[in-house]
Amino acid sequence: MRLERIEVTTRDDYRGSQEPVSFCWRGRNYRVTEVVDRWIEGRIDATRMPLRYFRVASDRGRQFLIRHHECHGVWALCLVDGPEQ
């Protein structure tokens, strides 16, 4: 898996890891039509940085896995290695 940095607009801009409502990837804007799933990794283990994951459905008919790195405030799209997405 590899990560590509993306810009994300959230439901409530006061906190960056709120539910995403849209994102921009490779110059294209995607509106989130549904948050299909969400989970957090690393919150219990003090040696790991907290990461929030969201599996979202977009207005373009695709699903994406996006991640928010809470300590750095960075959003990324998680891509599975293989043919170009």
PyMOL Python script that loads the backbone (N, CA, C, O; Angstrom):
from pymol import cmd

cmd.read_pdbstr("""\
ATOM      1  N   MET A   1       0.847  -1.172   0.000  1.00  0.00           N
ATOM      2  CA  MET A   1       0.000   0.000   0.000  1.00  0.00           C
ATOM      3  C   MET A   1       0.893   1.235   0.000  1.00  0.00           C
ATOM      4  O   MET A   1       1.938   1.267   0.650  1.00  0.00           O
ATOM      5  N   ARG A   2       0.462   2.242  -0.737  1.00  0.00           N
ATOM      6  CA  ARG A   2       1.178   3.512  -0.722  1.00  0.00           C
ATOM      7  C   ARG A   2       0.180   4.619  -0.440  1.00  0.00           C
ATOM      8  O   ARG A   2      -1.030   4.438  -0.573  1.00  0.00           O
ATOM      9  N   LEU A   3       0.705   5.757  -0.053  1.00  0.00           N
ATOM     10  CA  LEU A   3      -0.127   6.880   0.341  1.00  0.00           C
ATOM     11  C   LEU A   3       0.121   8.061  -0.578  1.00  0.00           C
ATOM     12  O   LEU A   3       1.259   8.323  -0.966  1.00  0.00           O
ATOM     13  N   GLU A   4      -0.943   8.776  -0.929  1.00  0.00           N
ATOM     14  CA  GLU A   4      -0.830  10.030  -1.674  1.00  0.00           C
ATOM     15  C   GLU A   4      -1.531  11.103  -0.866  1.00  0.00           C
ATOM     16  O   GLU A   4      -2.682  10.939  -0.461  1.00  0.00           O
ATOM     17  N   ARG A   5      -0.838  12.190  -0.635  1.00  0.00           N
ATOM     18  CA  ARG A   5      -1.398  13.293   0.151  1.00  0.00           C
ATOM     19  C   ARG A   5      -2.574  13.916  -0.595  1.00  0.00           C
ATOM     20  O   ARG A   5      -2.522  14.099  -1.811  1.00  0.00           O
ATOM     21  N   ILE A   6      -3.627  14.237   0.141  1.00  0.00           N
ATOM     22  CA  ILE A   6      -4.819  14.862  -0.443  1.00  0.00           C
ATOM     23  C   ILE A   6      -5.275  16.009   0.452  1.00  0.00           C
ATOM     24  O   ILE A   6      -4.920  16.079   1.629  1.00  0.00           O
ATOM     25  N   GLU A   7      -6.065  16.902  -0.127  1.00  0.00           N
ATOM     26  CA  GLU A   7      -6.694  17.982   0.621  1.00  0.00           C
ATOM     27  C   GLU A   7      -8.124  17.543   0.910  1.00  0.00           C
ATOM     28  O   GLU A   7      -8.832  17.081   0.015  1.00  0.00           O
ATOM     29  N   VAL A   8      -8.545  17.690   2.165  1.00  0.00           N
ATOM     30  CA  VAL A   8      -9.862  17.220   2.580  1.00  0.00           C
ATOM     31  C   VAL A   8     -10.631  18.354   3.256  1.00  0.00           C
ATOM     32  O   VAL A   8     -10.074  19.115   4.047  1.00  0.00           O
ATOM     33  N   THR A   9     -11.908  18.450   2.933  1.00  0.00           N
ATOM     34  CA  THR A   9     -12.823  19.340   3.628  1.00  0.00           C
ATOM     35  C   THR A   9     -13.642  18.460   4.561  1.00  0.00           C
ATOM     36  O   THR A   9     -14.182  17.433   4.148  1.00  0.00           O
ATOM     37  N   THR A  10     -13.729  18.871   5.823  1.00  0.00           N
ATOM     38  CA  THR A  10     -14.451  18.069   6.799  1.00  0.00           C
ATOM     39  C   THR A  10     -15.768  18.733   7.186  1.00  0.00           C
ATOM     40  O   THR A  10     -16.008  19.906   6.901  1.00  0.00           O
ATOM     41  N   ARG A  11     -16.600  17.952   7.834  1.00  0.00           N
ATOM     42  CA  ARG A  11     -17.916  18.442   8.240  1.00  0.00           C
ATOM     43  C   ARG A  11     -17.801  19.668   9.149  1.00  0.00           C
ATOM     44  O   ARG A  11     -18.604  20.596   9.051  1.00  0.00           O
ATOM     45  N   ASP A  12     -16.823  19.666  10.013  1.00  0.00           N
ATOM     46  CA  ASP A  12     -16.638  20.781  10.934  1.00  0.00           C
ATOM     47  C   ASP A  12     -15.157  21.124  10.940  1.00  0.00           C
ATOM     48  O   ASP A  12     -14.350  20.355  11.461  1.00  0.00           O
ATOM     49  N   ASP A  13     -14.790  22.254  10.376  1.00  0.00           N
ATOM     50  CA  ASP A  13     -13.387  22.596  10.154  1.00  0.00           C
ATOM     51  C   ASP A  13     -12.580  22.865  11.422  1.00  0.00           C
ATOM     52  O   ASP A  13     -11.360  23.013  11.343  1.00  0.00           O
ATOM     53  N   TYR A  14     -13.226  22.932  12.588  1.00  0.00           N
ATOM     54  CA  TYR A  14     -12.438  23.224  13.789  1.00  0.00           C
ATOM     55  C   TYR A  14     -11.524  22.073  14.175  1.00  0.00           C
ATOM     56  O   TYR A  14     -10.566  22.276  14.921  1.00  0.00           O
ATOM     57  N   ARG A  15     -11.795  20.873  13.687  1.00  0.00           N
ATOM     58  CA  ARG A  15     -10.977  19.708  14.021  1.00  0.00           C
ATOM     59  C   ARG A  15     -10.755  18.911  12.745  1.00  0.00           C
ATOM     60  O   ARG A  15     -11.714  18.460  12.119  1.00  0.00           O
ATOM     61  N   GLY A  16      -9.518  18.737  12.364  1.00  0.00           N
ATOM     62  CA  GLY A  16      -9.191  18.138  11.077  1.00  0.00           C
ATOM     63  C   GLY A  16      -9.601  16.705  10.881  1.00  0.00           C
ATOM     64  O   GLY A  16      -9.696  16.255   9.740  1.00  0.00           O
ATOM     65  N   SER A  17      -9.850  15.963  11.946  1.00  0.00           N
ATOM     66  CA  SER A  17     -10.185  14.550  11.762  1.00  0.00           C
ATOM     67  C   SER A  17     -11.679  14.292  11.836  1.00  0.00           C
ATOM     68  O   SER A  17     -12.102  13.150  12.013  1.00  0.00           O
ATOM     69  N   GLN A  18     -12.480  15.338  11.703  1.00  0.00           N
ATOM     70  CA  GLN A  18     -13.920  15.149  11.636  1.00  0.00           C
ATOM     71  C   GLN A  18     -14.274  14.408  10.349  1.00  0.00           C
ATOM     72  O   GLN A  18     -13.410  14.186   9.501  1.00  0.00           O
ATOM     73  N   GLU A  19     -15.494  14.041  10.207  1.00  0.00           N
ATOM     74  CA  GLU A  19     -15.960  13.296   9.042  1.00  0.00           C
ATOM     75  C   GLU A  19     -15.718  14.079   7.745  1.00  0.00           C
ATOM     76  O   GLU A  19     -16.106  15.243   7.646  1.00  0.00           O
ATOM     77  N   PRO A  20     -15.084  13.452   6.759  1.00  0.00           N
ATOM     78  CA  PRO A  20     -14.811  14.147   5.490  1.00  0.00           C
ATOM     79  C   PRO A  20     -16.082  14.318   4.662  1.00  0.00           C
ATOM     80  O   PRO A  20     -16.939  13.434   4.639  1.00  0.00           O
ATOM     81  N   VAL A  21     -16.199  15.464   3.980  1.00  0.00           N
ATOM     82  CA  VAL A  21     -17.331  15.709   3.091  1.00  0.00           C
ATOM     83  C   VAL A  21     -16.891  15.828   1.632  1.00  0.00           C
ATOM     84  O   VAL A  21     -17.700  15.646   0.722  1.00  0.00           O
ATOM     85  N   SER A  22     -15.610  16.132   1.407  1.00  0.00           N
ATOM     86  CA  SER A  22     -15.073  16.170   0.051  1.00  0.00           C
ATOM     87  C   SER A  22     -13.545  16.124   0.130  1.00  0.00           C
ATOM     88  O   SER A  22     -12.947  16.384   1.174  1.00  0.00           O
ATOM     89  N   PHE A  23     -12.934  15.782  -1.017  1.00  0.00           N
ATOM     90  CA  PHE A  23     -11.473  15.782  -1.080  1.00  0.00           C
ATOM     91  C   PHE A  23     -11.024  16.011  -2.515  1.00  0.00           C
ATOM     92  O   PHE A  23     -11.775  15.791  -3.465  1.00  0.00           O
ATOM     93  N   CYS A  24      -9.788  16.455  -2.648  1.00  0.00           N
ATOM     94  CA  CYS A  24      -9.191  16.693  -3.959  1.00  0.00           C
ATOM     95  C   CYS A  24      -8.014  15.743  -4.117  1.00  0.00           C
ATOM     96  O   CYS A  24      -7.113  15.713  -3.278  1.00  0.00           O
ATOM     97  N   TRP A  25      -8.027  14.959  -5.206  1.00  0.00           N
ATOM     98  CA  TRP A  25      -6.968  13.996  -5.496  1.00  0.00           C
ATOM     99  C   TRP A  25      -6.591  14.120  -6.964  1.00  0.00           C
ATOM    100  O   TRP A  25      -7.442  14.005  -7.847  1.00  0.00           O
ATOM    101  N   ARG A  26      -5.306  14.356  -7.217  1.00  0.00           N
ATOM    102  CA  ARG A  26      -4.784  14.479  -8.581  1.00  0.00           C
ATOM    103  C   ARG A  26      -5.559  15.508  -9.402  1.00  0.00           C
ATOM    104  O   ARG A  26      -5.846  15.298 -10.581  1.00  0.00           O
ATOM    105  N   GLY A  27      -5.889  16.616  -8.757  1.00  0.00           N
ATOM    106  CA  GLY A  27      -6.560  17.712  -9.450  1.00  0.00           C
ATOM    107  C   GLY A  27      -8.053  17.544  -9.646  1.00  0.00           C
ATOM    108  O   GLY A  27      -8.688  18.404 -10.256  1.00  0.00           O
ATOM    109  N   ARG A  28      -8.632  16.463  -9.147  1.00  0.00           N
ATOM    110  CA  ARG A  28     -10.069  16.234  -9.283  1.00  0.00           C
ATOM    111  C   ARG A  28     -10.730  16.327  -7.914  1.00  0.00           C
ATOM    112  O   ARG A  28     -10.191  15.857  -6.912  1.00  0.00           O
ATOM    113  N   ASN A  29     -11.902  16.941  -7.894  1.00  0.00           N
ATOM    114  CA  ASN A  29     -12.659  17.046  -6.650  1.00  0.00           C
ATOM    115  C   ASN A  29     -13.673  15.914  -6.561  1.00  0.00           C
ATOM    116  O   ASN A  29     -14.340  15.578  -7.540  1.00  0.00           O
ATOM    117  N   TYR A  30     -13.775  15.334  -5.371  1.00  0.00           N
ATOM    118  CA  TYR A  30     -14.704  14.245  -5.098  1.00  0.00           C
ATOM    119  C   TYR A  30     -15.562  14.642  -3.908  1.00  0.00           C
ATOM    120  O   TYR A  30     -15.046  15.069  -2.876  1.00  0.00           O
ATOM    121  N   ARG A  31     -16.876  14.498  -4.056  1.00  0.00           N
ATOM    122  CA  ARG A  31     -17.784  14.735  -2.945  1.00  0.00           C
ATOM    123  C   ARG A  31     -18.060  13.393  -2.282  1.00  0.00           C
ATOM    124  O   ARG A  31     -18.355  12.410  -2.962  1.00  0.00           O
ATOM    125  N   VAL A  32     -17.965  13.350  -0.965  1.00  0.00           N
ATOM    126  CA  VAL A  32     -18.238  12.115  -0.222  1.00  0.00           C
ATOM    127  C   VAL A  32     -19.748  11.985  -0.074  1.00  0.00           C
ATOM    128  O   VAL A  32     -20.397  12.852   0.512  1.00  0.00           O
ATOM    129  N   THR A  33     -20.306  10.899  -0.606  1.00  0.00           N
ATOM    130  CA  THR A  33     -21.750  10.665  -0.505  1.00  0.00           C
ATOM    131  C   THR A  33     -22.101   9.802   0.695  1.00  0.00           C
ATOM    132  O   THR A  33     -23.236   9.818   1.170  1.00  0.00           O
ATOM    133  N   GLU A  34     -21.108   9.035   1.191  1.00  0.00           N
ATOM    134  CA  GLU A  34     -21.354   8.174   2.345  1.00  0.00           C
ATOM    135  C   GLU A  34     -20.031   7.799   3.006  1.00  0.00           C
ATOM    136  O   GLU A  34     -19.052   7.497   2.323  1.00  0.00           O
ATOM    137  N   VAL A  35     -20.006   7.820   4.323  1.00  0.00           N
ATOM    138  CA  VAL A  35     -18.892   7.228   5.060  1.00  0.00           C
ATOM    139  C   VAL A  35     -19.309   5.792   5.330  1.00  0.00           C
ATOM    140  O   VAL A  35     -20.174   5.533   6.166  1.00  0.00           O
ATOM    141  N   VAL A  36     -18.686   4.859   4.613  1.00  0.00           N
ATOM    142  CA  VAL A  36     -19.059   3.451   4.670  1.00  0.00           C
ATOM    143  C   VAL A  36     -18.563   2.810   5.963  1.00  0.00           C
ATOM    144  O   VAL A  36     -19.260   1.994   6.566  1.00  0.00           O
ATOM    145  N   ASP A  37     -17.354   3.184   6.387  1.00  0.00           N
ATOM    146  CA  ASP A  37     -16.750   2.621   7.593  1.00  0.00           C
ATOM    147  C   ASP A  37     -15.736   3.611   8.136  1.00  0.00           C
ATOM    148  O   ASP A  37     -15.265   4.485   7.409  1.00  0.00           O
ATOM    149  N   ARG A  38     -15.403   3.477   9.397  1.00  0.00           N
ATOM    150  CA  ARG A  38     -14.382   4.318  10.023  1.00  0.00           C
ATOM    151  C   ARG A  38     -13.774   3.560  11.191  1.00  0.00           C
ATOM    152  O   ARG A  38     -14.446   2.766  11.849  1.00  0.00           O
ATOM    153  N   TRP A  39     -12.489   3.814  11.442  1.00  0.00           N
ATOM    154  CA  TRP A  39     -11.826   3.204  12.587  1.00  0.00           C
ATOM    155  C   TRP A  39     -10.583   4.001  12.949  1.00  0.00           C
ATOM    156  O   TRP A  39     -10.097   4.821  12.170  1.00  0.00           O
ATOM    157  N   ILE A  40     -10.082   3.740  14.147  1.00  0.00           N
ATOM    158  CA  ILE A  40      -8.888   4.419  14.657  1.00  0.00           C
ATOM    159  C   ILE A  40      -7.838   3.376  14.970  1.00  0.00           C
ATOM    160  O   ILE A  40      -8.149   2.314  15.508  1.00  0.00           O
ATOM    161  N   GLU A  41      -6.590   3.677  14.632  1.00  0.00           N
ATOM    162  CA  GLU A  41      -5.460   2.816  14.984  1.00  0.00           C
ATOM    163  C   GLU A  41      -4.482   3.615  15.828  1.00  0.00           C
ATOM    164  O   GLU A  41      -4.305   4.815  15.620  1.00  0.00           O
ATOM    165  N   GLY A  42      -3.846   2.940  16.787  1.00  0.00           N
ATOM    166  CA  GLY A  42      -2.755   3.542  17.525  1.00  0.00           C
ATOM    167  C   GLY A  42      -3.125   4.327  18.763  1.00  0.00           C
ATOM    168  O   GLY A  42      -2.237   4.875  19.416  1.00  0.00           O
ATOM    169  N   ARG A  43      -4.369   4.404  19.107  1.00  0.00           N
ATOM    170  CA  ARG A  43      -4.766   5.213  20.250  1.00  0.00           C
ATOM    171  C   ARG A  43      -4.384   4.548  21.580  1.00  0.00           C
ATOM    172  O   ARG A  43      -4.020   5.243  22.529  1.00  0.00           O
ATOM    173  N   ILE A  44      -4.462   3.238  21.659  1.00  0.00           N
ATOM    174  CA  ILE A  44      -4.154   2.526  22.903  1.00  0.00           C
ATOM    175  C   ILE A  44      -2.655   2.308  23.072  1.00  0.00           C
ATOM    176  O   ILE A  44      -2.133   2.405  24.183  1.00  0.00           O
ATOM    177  N   ASP A  45      -1.969   2.018  21.988  1.00  0.00           N
ATOM    178  CA  ASP A  45      -0.534   1.745  22.021  1.00  0.00           C
ATOM    179  C   ASP A  45       0.238   3.068  21.972  1.00  0.00           C
ATOM    180  O   ASP A  45       0.202   3.770  20.961  1.00  0.00           O
ATOM    181  N   ALA A  46       0.927   3.404  23.049  1.00  0.00           N
ATOM    182  CA  ALA A  46       1.636   4.690  23.140  1.00  0.00           C
ATOM    183  C   ALA A  46       2.806   4.799  22.173  1.00  0.00           C
ATOM    184  O   ALA A  46       3.319   5.898  21.964  1.00  0.00           O
ATOM    185  N   THR A  47       3.241   3.702  21.581  1.00  0.00           N
ATOM    186  CA  THR A  47       4.362   3.747  20.633  1.00  0.00           C
ATOM    187  C   THR A  47       3.899   4.033  19.210  1.00  0.00           C
ATOM    188  O   THR A  47       4.731   4.203  18.319  1.00  0.00           O
ATOM    189  N   ARG A  48       2.605   4.088  18.982  1.00  0.00           N
ATOM    190  CA  ARG A  48       2.067   4.336  17.631  1.00  0.00           C
ATOM    191  C   ARG A  48       1.328   5.661  17.582  1.00  0.00           C
ATOM    192  O   ARG A  48       0.646   6.049  18.530  1.00  0.00           O
ATOM    193  N   MET A  49       1.478   6.343  16.460  1.00  0.00           N
ATOM    194  CA  MET A  49       0.761   7.597  16.243  1.00  0.00           C
ATOM    195  C   MET A  49      -0.707   7.294  15.964  1.00  0.00           C
ATOM    196  O   MET A  49      -1.009   6.330  15.262  1.00  0.00           O
ATOM    197  N   PRO A  50      -1.633   8.103  16.503  1.00  0.00           N
ATOM    198  CA  PRO A  50      -3.053   7.875  16.221  1.00  0.00           C
ATOM    199  C   PRO A  50      -3.386   8.197  14.763  1.00  0.00           C
ATOM    200  O   PRO A  50      -3.055   9.270  14.257  1.00  0.00           O
ATOM    201  N   LEU A  51      -4.036   7.261  14.111  1.00  0.00           N
ATOM    202  CA  LEU A  51      -4.460   7.410  12.724  1.00  0.00           C
ATOM    203  C   LEU A  51      -5.955   7.131  12.641  1.00  0.00           C
ATOM    204  O   LEU A  51      -6.443   6.150  13.201  1.00  0.00           O
ATOM    205  N   ARG A  52      -6.680   8.000  11.938  1.00  0.00           N
ATOM    206  CA  ARG A  52      -8.117   7.777  11.697  1.00  0.00           C
ATOM    207  C   ARG A  52      -8.298   7.377  10.241  1.00  0.00           C
ATOM    208  O   ARG A  52      -7.773   8.031   9.340  1.00  0.00           O
ATOM    209  N   TYR A  53      -9.034   6.314  10.018  1.00  0.00           N
ATOM    210  CA  TYR A  53      -9.312   5.827   8.674  1.00  0.00           C
ATOM    211  C   TYR A  53     -10.790   5.990   8.367  1.00  0.00           C
ATOM    212  O   TYR A  53     -11.642   5.822   9.238  1.00  0.00           O
ATOM    213  N   PHE A  54     -11.083   6.323   7.108  1.00  0.00           N
ATOM    214  CA  PHE A  54     -12.455   6.445   6.628  1.00  0.00           C
ATOM    215  C   PHE A  54     -12.546   5.740   5.275  1.00  0.00           C
ATOM    216  O   PHE A  54     -11.792   6.064   4.357  1.00  0.00           O
ATOM    217  N   ARG A  55     -13.458   4.786   5.146  1.00  0.00           N
ATOM    218  CA  ARG A  55     -13.781   4.232   3.824  1.00  0.00           C
ATOM    219  C   ARG A  55     -14.997   5.019   3.363  1.00  0.00           C
ATOM    220  O   ARG A  55     -16.042   5.006   4.015  1.00  0.00           O
ATOM    221  N   VAL A  56     -14.852   5.712   2.222  1.00  0.00           N
ATOM    222  CA  VAL A  56     -15.912   6.599   1.753  1.00  0.00           C
ATOM    223  C   VAL A  56     -16.349   6.227   0.345  1.00  0.00           C
ATOM    224  O   VAL A  56     -15.572   5.699  -0.450  1.00  0.00           O
ATOM    225  N   ALA A  57     -17.612   6.516   0.059  1.00  0.00           N
ATOM    226  CA  ALA A  57     -18.155   6.414  -1.295  1.00  0.00           C
ATOM    227  C   ALA A  57     -18.201   7.826  -1.853  1.00  0.00           C
ATOM    228  O   ALA A  57     -18.537   8.777  -1.148  1.00  0.00           O
ATOM    229  N   SER A  58     -17.854   7.950  -3.148  1.00  0.00           N
ATOM    230  CA  SER A  58     -17.814   9.283  -3.764  1.00  0.00           C
ATOM    231  C   SER A  58     -18.953   9.472  -4.756  1.00  0.00           C
ATOM    232  O   SER A  58     -19.630   8.524  -5.153  1.00  0.00           O
ATOM    233  N   ASP A  59     -19.139  10.726  -5.140  1.00  0.00           N
ATOM    234  CA  ASP A  59     -20.160  11.061  -6.134  1.00  0.00           C
ATOM    235  C   ASP A  59     -19.802  10.548  -7.522  1.00  0.00           C
ATOM    236  O   ASP A  59     -20.628  10.606  -8.433  1.00  0.00           O
ATOM    237  N   ARG A  60     -18.595  10.052  -7.695  1.00  0.00           N
ATOM    238  CA  ARG A  60     -18.174   9.495  -8.986  1.00  0.00           C
ATOM    239  C   ARG A  60     -18.329   7.978  -9.022  1.00  0.00           C
ATOM    240  O   ARG A  60     -17.860   7.324  -9.953  1.00  0.00           O
ATOM    241  N   GLY A  61     -18.993   7.419  -7.999  1.00  0.00           N
ATOM    242  CA  GLY A  61     -19.299   6.002  -7.990  1.00  0.00           C
ATOM    243  C   GLY A  61     -18.175   5.091  -7.522  1.00  0.00           C
ATOM    244  O   GLY A  61     -18.242   3.878  -7.722  1.00  0.00           O
ATOM    245  N   ARG A  62     -17.149   5.650  -6.905  1.00  0.00           N
ATOM    246  CA  ARG A  62     -16.021   4.854  -6.421  1.00  0.00           C
ATOM    247  C   ARG A  62     -15.928   4.928  -4.914  1.00  0.00           C
ATOM    248  O   ARG A  62     -16.417   5.871  -4.291  1.00  0.00           O
ATOM    249  N   GLN A  63     -15.293   3.921  -4.333  1.00  0.00           N
ATOM    250  CA  GLN A  63     -14.986   3.951  -2.912  1.00  0.00           C
ATOM    251  C   GLN A  63     -13.496   4.181  -2.735  1.00  0.00           C
ATOM    252  O   GLN A  63     -12.681   3.714  -3.531  1.00  0.00           O
ATOM    253  N   PHE A  64     -13.153   4.907  -1.680  1.00  0.00           N
ATOM    254  CA  PHE A  64     -11.773   5.226  -1.374  1.00  0.00           C
ATOM    255  C   PHE A  64     -11.519   4.995   0.104  1.00  0.00           C
ATOM    256  O   PHE A  64     -12.430   5.079   0.927  1.00  0.00           O
ATOM    257  N   LEU A  65     -10.259   4.700   0.429  1.00  0.00           N
ATOM    258  CA  LEU A  65      -9.823   4.624   1.814  1.00  0.00           C
ATOM    259  C   LEU A  65      -8.922   5.821   2.057  1.00  0.00           C
ATOM    260  O   LEU A  65      -7.873   5.961   1.428  1.00  0.00           O
ATOM    261  N   ILE A  66      -9.344   6.691   2.983  1.00  0.00           N
ATOM    262  CA  ILE A  66      -8.538   7.866   3.287  1.00  0.00           C
ATOM    263  C   ILE A  66      -8.155   7.833   4.767  1.00  0.00           C
ATOM    264  O   ILE A  66      -8.849   7.244   5.596  1.00  0.00           O
ATOM    265  N   ARG A  67      -7.043   8.475   5.066  1.00  0.00           N
ATOM    266  CA  ARG A  67      -6.471   8.408   6.416  1.00  0.00           C
ATOM    267  C   ARG A  67      -6.090   9.800   6.888  1.00  0.00           C
ATOM    268  O   ARG A  67      -5.617  10.628   6.110  1.00  0.00           O
ATOM    269  N   HIS A  68      -6.303  10.044   8.172  1.00  0.00           N
ATOM    270  CA  HIS A  68      -5.885  11.301   8.783  1.00  0.00           C
ATOM    271  C   HIS A  68      -4.869  11.003   9.866  1.00  0.00           C
ATOM    272  O   HIS A  68      -5.145  10.239  10.791  1.00  0.00           O
ATOM    273  N   HIS A  69      -3.688  11.608   9.754  1.00  0.00           N
ATOM    274  CA  HIS A  69      -2.632  11.469  10.755  1.00  0.00           C
ATOM    275  C   HIS A  69      -2.855  12.589  11.758  1.00  0.00           C
ATOM    276  O   HIS A  69      -2.586  13.755  11.467  1.00  0.00           O
ATOM    277  N   GLU A  70      -3.349  12.233  12.943  1.00  0.00           N
ATOM    278  CA  GLU A  70      -3.761  13.243  13.911  1.00  0.00           C
ATOM    279  C   GLU A  70      -2.623  14.128  14.405  1.00  0.00           C
ATOM    280  O   GLU A  70      -2.821  15.329  14.588  1.00  0.00           O
ATOM    281  N   CYS A  71      -1.459  13.577  14.620  1.00  0.00           N
ATOM    282  CA  CYS A  71      -0.350  14.374  15.155  1.00  0.00           C
ATOM    283  C   CYS A  71       0.167  15.401  14.156  1.00  0.00           C
ATOM    284  O   CYS A  71       0.571  16.496  14.547  1.00  0.00           O
ATOM    285  N   HIS A  72       0.159  15.062  12.885  1.00  0.00           N
ATOM    286  CA  HIS A  72       0.681  15.956  11.847  1.00  0.00           C
ATOM    287  C   HIS A  72      -0.416  16.705  11.096  1.00  0.00           C
ATOM    288  O   HIS A  72      -0.131  17.637  10.344  1.00  0.00           O
ATOM    289  N   GLY A  73      -1.672  16.298  11.300  1.00  0.00           N
ATOM    290  CA  GLY A  73      -2.781  16.973  10.632  1.00  0.00           C
ATOM    291  C   GLY A  73      -2.794  16.760   9.130  1.00  0.00           C
ATOM    292  O   GLY A  73      -3.254  17.626   8.386  1.00  0.00           O
ATOM    293  N   VAL A  74      -2.291  15.606   8.669  1.00  0.00           N
ATOM    294  CA  VAL A  74      -2.157  15.329   7.235  1.00  0.00           C
ATOM    295  C   VAL A  74      -3.153  14.258   6.813  1.00  0.00           C
ATOM    296  O   VAL A  74      -3.320  13.240   7.485  1.00  0.00           O
ATOM    297  N   TRP A  75      -3.810  14.508   5.684  1.00  0.00           N
ATOM    298  CA  TRP A  75      -4.714  13.532   5.077  1.00  0.00           C
ATOM    299  C   TRP A  75      -3.999  12.835   3.925  1.00  0.00           C
ATOM    300  O   TRP A  75      -3.185  13.448   3.233  1.00  0.00           O
ATOM    301  N   ALA A  76      -4.305  11.544   3.718  1.00  0.00           N
ATOM    302  CA  ALA A  76      -3.721  10.792   2.610  1.00  0.00           C
ATOM    303  C   ALA A  76      -4.737   9.792   2.081  1.00  0.00           C
ATOM    304  O   ALA A  76      -5.590   9.291   2.815  1.00  0.00           O
ATOM    305  N   LEU A  77      -4.622   9.520   0.798  1.00  0.00           N
ATOM    306  CA  LEU A  77      -5.408   8.477   0.156  1.00  0.00           C
ATOM    307  C   LEU A  77      -4.572   7.210   0.177  1.00  0.00           C
ATOM    308  O   LEU A  77      -3.409   7.234  -0.225  1.00  0.00           O
ATOM    309  N   CYS A  78      -5.142   6.106   0.636  1.00  0.00           N
ATOM    310  CA  CYS A  78      -4.434   4.823   0.704  1.00  0.00           C
ATOM    311  C   CYS A  78      -4.691   4.082  -0.601  1.00  0.00           C
ATOM    312  O   CYS A  78      -5.837   3.797  -0.948  1.00  0.00           O
ATOM    313  N   LEU A  79      -3.616   3.772  -1.320  1.00  0.00           N
ATOM    314  CA  LEU A  79      -3.714   3.097  -2.601  1.00  0.00           C
ATOM    315  C   LEU A  79      -3.077   1.719  -2.504  1.00  0.00           C
ATOM    316  O   LEU A  79      -2.000   1.559  -1.930  1.00  0.00           O
ATOM    317  N   VAL A  80      -3.749   0.736  -3.066  1.00  0.00           N
ATOM    318  CA  VAL A  80      -3.201  -0.612  -3.126  1.00  0.00           C
ATOM    319  C   VAL A  80      -2.246  -0.660  -4.315  1.00  0.00           C
ATOM    320  O   VAL A  80      -2.580  -0.183  -5.400  1.00  0.00           O
ATOM    321  N   ASP A  81      -1.061  -1.233  -4.116  1.00  0.00           N
ATOM    322  CA  ASP A  81      -0.121  -1.349  -5.228  1.00  0.00           C
ATOM    323  C   ASP A  81      -0.723  -2.192  -6.337  1.00  0.00           C
ATOM    324  O   ASP A  81      -1.418  -3.175  -6.078  1.00  0.00           O
ATOM    325  N   GLY A  82      -0.459  -1.810  -7.544  1.00  0.00           N
ATOM    326  CA  GLY A  82      -0.996  -2.529  -8.691  1.00  0.00           C
ATOM    327  C   GLY A  82      -1.217  -1.565  -9.828  1.00  0.00           C
ATOM    328  O   GLY A  82      -0.518  -0.557  -9.933  1.00  0.00           O
ATOM    329  N   PRO A  83      -2.201  -1.865 -10.702  1.00  0.00           N
ATOM    330  CA  PRO A  83      -2.466  -0.971 -11.831  1.00  0.00           C
ATOM    331  C   PRO A  83      -2.842   0.431 -11.347  1.00  0.00           C
ATOM    332  O   PRO A  83      -3.402   0.598 -10.263  1.00  0.00           O
ATOM    333  N   GLU A  84      -2.530   1.410 -12.150  1.00  0.00           N
ATOM    334  CA  GLU A  84      -2.793   2.812 -11.801  1.00  0.00           C
ATOM    335  C   GLU A  84      -4.275   2.975 -11.465  1.00  0.00           C
ATOM    336  O   GLU A  84      -5.137   2.470 -12.185  1.00  0.00           O
ATOM    337  N   GLN A  85      -4.563   3.665 -10.398  1.00  0.00           N
ATOM    338  CA  GLN A  85      -5.925   3.849  -9.903  1.00  0.00           C
ATOM    339  C   GLN A  85      -6.726   4.742 -10.816  1.00  0.00           C
ATOM    340  O   GLN A  85      -7.899   5.004 -10.550  1.00  0.00           O
TER     341      GLN A  85
END
""", "prot")
cmd.dss("prot")
cmd.show_as("cartoon", "prot")
cmd.util.cbc("prot")
cmd.orient("prot")
